[in-house]
Structure formats: structure tokens, C-alpha cells
Amino acid sequence: MQTRRNFLQKTAASTAFLGLGGLSLSSFSKPKDTKITILHTNDVHSQIEPLPHNHYKYPGLGGFARRATIVDNIRRENPNTLLLDAGDIFQGTPYFNYFGGELEFKLMSMLGYDVATLGNHDFDNGIDGFITQLPNAKFDFVSANYDFTNTALHGKVKPYKTFIKDGVKIGVFGLGVELEGLVSKRLYKETQYLNPVEIAQDITKQLKEKEQCQLVICLSHIGYFYKNNPDKVCDLLLARNTKDIDLIIGGHTHTLLPKPTIEKNSIGENVLISQCGKSGVYMGKVDFYFSNDGSKTTKGKSIIV
């Protein structure tokens, strides 16, 4: 099993096409009072339509059409918007059983998702099933701690992707939950799981020092926190044991946070952690404000769909 450092060295070069064609940060003007909006979903679980009108908690809420209206309105207010997903796109309604993920990827593409990471249920039709649907996704997938070297996904999923919005360079990387014991080996095949905290330390250093990102976002499908196993790797521990992550967008535990949790990282700086339940009933919205003196402030909330 290769080390995380060898893995990152091998994948770093292949990440270039996900950036901006070699343009350096100096090619862009310094941001002045720029607002960056991050919209995000997690654990949508193939919920294409709104929940039934007799649903015990969220009657008639959710669904892609309602989400599309909200996304369009926010983009009109602020073109500097990214739309992200933290995994478990698949599994949960007959739409997945019948279409195998085709409809989910096509609708996400129509909504203009920018990037997503993989959750454990995104392996439910195996790696081959995922690849079959990948042409329907007009957005990229990122995962830094799944080593797909000896699988058909090798080269199709990158550790991170970078964006530039109004002069602000943004790096987005992905982390996935340990698949052993959670997903059948025949589905994820030779995929190797690497320690998320260690990988995050290396990736954020690369995003900050090499890529010169001013905003670093982690798409995490490792879970918010585990009360019965507090030492298990999770978003809270990830925040506390790393530096240079500004925002962790979580998934897997279906945690609904009305507003982002603020944790201190390993050097005492704030990290935002956001997660918005499941089934697309809520969508997260986090705004970052970059002032012309180099400082940035944030505010965020979960929006009911």
C-alpha cells in the first residue's frame, strides 16, 4: 500500500487540467470587497421530487425544481457563486433503482453544480456503474483520500479543483469515509482509503503554497461527529487537527446544522463546518466577504427547500 505522500506526488501533476490552464494568481486583479457565495447539498439520496405531502416532517418540501429556483435567484444576486455537493448523490428512491444515477447527474448538471465528492452510497452500483453514468455529469468529482490507482476510476477523480471568482482563488478538495465494513469490497474493488486528516494536511499545504488559494473548502463525507465513538475521524476532529481549511462541507451523518459550527483549528484559527441534513430538504449557504485590506468575514445558514 503506497503512502499518502507518494499518492499525492503522483496525482498532483494530473490535477492541472482541473485548474485554470496554468494562469498564476498574479494574472488576476486583487479582490476588493468581493462576496463569494457557497451553496451546498449533501446526502440527497436520489430525492428527485419533493417529499410526499403526507411526509411526517417535511410535507411537499425539497426536490430539484424547488432547489433550482433558489439557486437561480442567488446566482442572480451574486454571480460569484459555487454550487457543491458532499456525496451520497445515489440511492434512496426508485429513480436510482430504475435509472442507475443517470437522472441525478443530468439534473445536477442542469442546475450547474461545480464539483462534488463521492459518498459511500455512490458505490452502490459499483465503480463500473458509477463510470457508466459519469458522462452525464457536466461537473467534476474530487477525492483526495481515495486512491483509485488500480481501478477504472483512476484519472477520472482528482484530489482537488480550483476556481477563480472575481479575483479570489478558491480550492476545493474531497474526503471520503472508510469503505471497508461499510461497502462491499466487490463494489469499490481496489480503491485504497488513506487517512483523511493526514491527507488534508498535505492537500491544504499544496492549495495554500503552490496554488496560492485564498479560500480552501473541504467536501467531506466522513461524518460530523460520532457520540458513541468520539475518537473516530470526523469533521470536528478534522477541523481541530489541521490548518488552512476555511470551510468543511459535510455529509454522511445527515446532520442538520441551522448555521455553521465554528471550530478552532490546530493554530487557533476559525474553521466553519456546515451540513444540511438529507434528501435535499435543506441547502447550505455560506458567504465569504473579502475586503480590500486582505481580511475576510463570513456568515452562513441552512435554507429550507
Buried (B, 14 or more C-beta within 10 A) or exposed (E): EEEBEEBBEEBBEEBEEBBBEEEEBEEBEEBEEBBBBBBBBBBBBBBBBBBEEEBEEBEEBBBBEBBBEBBEEBBEEBEBBBBBBBBBBBBBBEBBEEBBBBBBBBBBEEBBBBBBBBBBBBBBBBBEBBBBBBEBBEBBBBBBBBBBBEBBBBEBBBBBBBBBBBBBBBBBBBBBBBBEEEBEEEBBBBBBBBEBBBBBBBBBBBBBEEBEBBBBBBBBBBBBBBEEEEEEBBBBBBBBBBBBBBBBBBBBBBBBBEBBBEBEBEEEEEBBBBBBBBBBBBBBBBBBBBEEEEEBEBEBBBEEB
